Amino acid sequence: MKRLIVSPSPHDENYLKTSNIMLNVCIALVPAIIAACIFFGLRALLLTAVCVGCCVLFEFLCRKIMKRENTIADLSAVVTGIILALNLPVTLPLWMAAIGSFVAVVIVKQLFGGLGQNFANPAITARIVLMVSFPAAMTHWVTPFFWRETADAVTSATPLALGEGSALPSYLDLFLGNVGGCMGETCALALLIGGLYLAARRIISLAAPVSFIGVLALLSFISGEDPLYQILAGGVFLGAFFMATDYATTPISTKGKIVFGIGCGIITFVIRRFGSFPEGVSFSILLMNVLTPYIEQLTRTKVFGAKEAEKNEG
């Protein structure tokens, strides 16, 4: 008879390693990269390559300087670079993208201890830093297929920044990505494919994305806005599926994920409706990242059979 072997968890030998998880995220982001190249040309691929290369290089050098085990093989820096690139306008100067990569990897990630220790999403924080530092470059939008047009037809506006009386893009254009904006947030179809792939592979839970998108749609409907337009325009799908599901900066429990998604939806709606920015996804996720420890405390599951510690009398 075989003896029972007692050992600490995990007991499943087929559990996913960090590198496998990150590889699946990279695969899920491929449709968005392809869509960006179709609508914004090969410069989208160049910008992505620069962000990924800089993120990997900065992580390698930072770990060397800090005399810690190198972690570039876990592919987390690659994922950070791709997501950062997809959050940028395709015309952004490459040196600014390098600065954003430095902020994401060195300041937000490595200075807090590396993967799993950072309190905020590195790509989102880097985007906000770039937006505050270089507002003109970060809001220079171009029309899809701009490389085919003359110089006078390059500048465009995002669907959320269009003023009253402007011709709004159709739902189909929003769904396929035939609109101006950050190069990776315009094509809802590509992001949906990637998000459903991650859910099917059980890499992410749909609790946060569904609650995020659902609450934003509901509040938009109540306020008289077009809910479908609001969820298809801007970075809702990119944020919901790829940033509001980050393991390190979002709650672990299902209840916590739902609360996180609801919070993101509410803050995004408030910023879009009452703020000076037409988009609020990045700010909402960053603010909810800060609240994640408190959400964890409020939604943690009680251990079965455990008793609360009795208070000492006297």
Stockholm file with secondary structure:
# STOCKHOLM 1.0

chainA/1-314         MKRLIVSPSPHDENYLKTSNIMLNVCIALVPAIIAACIFFGLRALLLTAVCVGCCVLFEFLCRKIMKRENTIADLSAVVTGIILALNLPVTLPLWMAAIGSFVAVVIVKQLFGGLGQNFANPAITARIVLMVSFPAAMTHWVTPFFWRETADAVTSATPLALGEGSALPSYLDLFLGNVGGCMGETCALALLIGGLYLAARRIISLAAPVSFIGVLALLSFISGEDPLYQILAGGVFLGAFFMATDYATTPISTKGKIVFGIGCGIITFVIRRFGSFPEGVSFSILLMNVLTPYIEQLTRTKVFGAKEAEKNEG
#=GR chainA/1-314 SS CCCCCCCCSCCCTTCCCHHHHHHHHHHHHHHHHHHHHHHHCTHHHHHHHHHHHHHHHHHHHHHHHTTCCCCGGGCHHHHHHHHHHHTSCTTSCHHHHHHHHHIIIIIIIGGGTSTTTCSSCHHHHHHHHHHHHCHHHHTCEECTTGGGSCGGGCEECCGGGCCTTSCCCCHHHHHHTCSCSSTTTSCHHHHHHHHHHHHHTTSSCSHHHHHHHHHHHHHHHHTTSCHHHHHHSTTHHHHHHHTTTCTTTSCSSHHHHHHHHHHHHHHHHHHHHHSSSSCCHHHHHHHHHHHHHHHHHHHCCCCTTCCCCCCCCC
#=GC SS_cons         CCCCCCCCSCCCTTCCCHHHHHHHHHHHHHHHHHHHHHHHCTHHHHHHHHHHHHHHHHHHHHHHHTTCCCCGGGCHHHHHHHHHHHTSCTTSCHHHHHHHHHIIIIIIIGGGTSTTTCSSCHHHHHHHHHHHHCHHHHTCEECTTGGGSCGGGCEECCGGGCCTTSCCCCHHHHHHTCSCSSTTTSCHHHHHHHHHHHHHTTSSCSHHHHHHHHHHHHHHHHTTSCHHHHHHSTTHHHHHHHTTTCTTTSCSSHHHHHHHHHHHHHHHHHHHHHSSSSCCHHHHHHHHHHHHHHHHHHHCCCCTTCCCCCCCCC
//
